């Protein structure tokens, strides 16, 4: 059985959990927070979550995990069969990760943890995110999913990036990302209605509520 290590509030943990559920894997969750210390580094060399344990060993880094899981159940595909379209999906995922997810995370502490905003960093981040949003607009069709009429790996990855990036952009710059990415709002509402996504989102909300109450 696959073991998924992480915690519910992590958006990257959510990506992997939804993917496991959508593909109907049998898996067990193991609660663990990121830690750059032994013995966790044996599981995840950068001390990050999520990571998974399978018969062959451990895997970390979300895109590597998703690729592996897809290869384990190719008969229930969440990627295109065509090589070029698979590469297009990987391109979209990388665009969202590098220019939306990682950049917005640089100012996330101000939005969610009450830290002081580093205006110099915020001034660096927004132009990159603007370019990332423009690139995504060119790459994604939102018809109704990012790359066509069926949900794919890119949808689950990007949904959890934008779940955090949208409020970050709104609070830091007063910028509604959906104004610059036509189709984003409807797509996010569509994704949120998927039963497995709703299940994981409800768990994340409950975990956040418990943390705030504590």
N, C-alpha and C positions, 0 to 999 in steps of 0.2 A: 504493500500500500504506500502511496505517496504521502510524505509528510510535508506540510507547508508551515514554515517558520515565519513568524512576524506578529503583527498586532493590527486590530481592526481599524485604527485611525489612519494607518498608512495608506495613501492612495495607490502606491505601487503594490502593496499587499492586496488591495482590492482588485487591481487589474488581474493579478494571477488567480485570485479566488474566483472571480467571475468567469474567467476562462476555463478553470477546472469544472465549474458548475455547468457552464454552457455545453461543454463536451462530455458531461456526465462521468467524469472520473470519480473513482472511489479514493478519498483522501482524508487525512487527519490533520487538524490544525494544532500547532504547538505554539503557545504564546511565548514570544521573546522580543525584547526591545533591541535596537541596534547597539552594538558595543564593540569598540576597537580593542578587544582584549581576548585572551585565551580563556576558555576553549572555543569561543564562538568563531574566532578567525579560522578554525579548521573547517567550519561550515561555509563561511562567507569571508573571503580573504580581505575585503574592505570593511568588514564589520557592519554591512548594511542588511536591511530586510527589504523584500522577502528573499528567502532562499528555500530550496526544496531538497528533500532527501528521497532518493529512489534506490533501487537495488544496486545500481552501478556506482552510486556515490552522491555527492552534493553539487548543487548548481545555484549560483547567485546571478545577479543582473537580470532584470525583468525581461528584456527582449530575448536573451538567451534561453530563459526558462520557457517563455511562450513558444519559441521556435521548437524547443525540445518536445513540449507537450503536444504541439501540432503534429510532429513527426510520429508520435506514439499512437495517435488515432487519426490517420489520414482519411479513413472512411467517413468521418464526421467533419468535413473540412471547414475551417474558418479562415482559409487563405485561398486564393485563386489557383486553379490547376495550371494555368499558363505561366511560363517562366517570366515573361515581361511584366505581366500584371502583378505577380508576386513581388518583383523588384519595385514596381510602382508603389505597392503597399509599404514595403520597407522604407522607401524614400519618404513617404508621408509620415510614417512613424518617427523617423529620424528628424524630420523637420519640426514636428510637434515637440519632440523631446528636447532638442537642442535650443530652439529659438523661442519656444513658449514655456515649456516646463522648467528647464534648468534656469532660464533667465528670471522667470517670475519667482522662483524659489529664493533668489538672492535678496528679495525684499519681503519675503513671506513672514519673517519674524515680526515685522511691524504690524501686519494685518491680523495675525492669529495669536501672537504671544505678547503683545504690548511693548515690544522693543522700540527704541527710538529709530526713526527713519533716517537712514544715511542718504541724504539728498544726492550726493555725488554718485552713489551707486544707482539710485533711482534714475538719475539723468543718463547713465550709461545703458541701463536695462531697456528703457522704453523704445529707443530707436531700433534695437535688435528685435524686440517683440513686434514692432510695427512691420518690419520686413518679414518676420515669421508669419504674421497674420496674412500679409499679402501673398506670400508663397503658398500658404495653405489654401487660400481662396482659389489659386490657380490649379492646385493639385486635387482638391476634393470636389466631388460633384454634389454631395448632399441630395441624392436622388433615390430614396430618402436617406440612405446611409452614405458614408463618406465616399465609397467607391462603387456605388450602384444600389441595386434593389435588395441585396443581402448584407447582413452585418458580417464584418470580418475582424481579424485581429486588430487592425488599425482603429476600429470604432471603440473597442474596449480599452485600448491603451489611451487614446486621445480623450475619451470621456472623462477619465479620472485625472488627466492633466488639466482639462478645462474646468473641472469641478472646483479646483483651487485657483487656477489662473484668473478666472473671471472675477471673483471677489477681490483678488489682489489688484488687478488692473483698475477696478472700480474705486477702491479705497485710496490707492496711491496716486492715481492720475485722474480720477473721475472719468475713466475710459471704459465704455461698454464694448467689449470685444465683439459682440454680435453686430454692432453697428458697422464694423469693418470686415466682418466675415459673414456674407449673406448665406443664410441657411443654418448657421450655427445654433441659433436658439431653438428652432424646430427640431433639429437633429438631437440636441441634448434632451428635449422633452420626450422624443421618441425613444431614446436610449433608456431614460429613467423609467419608462413604462415596461421594459422587459422584466419578466418575473425574477430572473436571477440577479439582475442589476438592482432591482428594488430590494431584494432580500439583503444583499451586501450593503446597500446604502442605508437601510434601516439599522443594520448592525453597527455601521460606522457612526450614525447619529446617536445611537444608544451609548456607544463607547465614549463619544465626546461629551455627552450629557453627564455620564458618570464621572468623567475626569473633572468637569467644571464643578460638579456638586462636591467632589472631594477636596 
